[in-house]
């Protein structure tokens, strides 16, 4: 019985890793603030995304980028409307995938960011607290 539980856990981790293998980055949005949960994002792109979600304020959302044969694709979810999503796509298209991979790694990453879990990353993040 213990072996079956262990095997199911290992299979779940493998599936989780395969599903995220094509992901370039994942940015979580809460109350108009952005937090890079996974991947690397050039500072200038992140600043443009910050401006997009700040006014009017986006309560919750997610910005994900995936590798494609043509370079990359950006998708947004949550409270991010189509106009902002298009603005972010326009910004994203200015950066080739190679530039994304070479972007500097964020310093002082939290356990949540290392694990790639947005809820834990926000809980541990201290940069947005006053």
Secondary structure, 3 states (H helix, E strand, C coil): CHHHHHHHHHHHHHHHHHHHCCEEEEEEEECCEEEEEEECCCHHHHHHHHHHHHCCCCCEEEEEEEEECCEEEEEEEECCCHHHHHHHHHHHCCCCHHHHHCCCCCCCCCHHHHHCCHHHHHHHCCCCCC
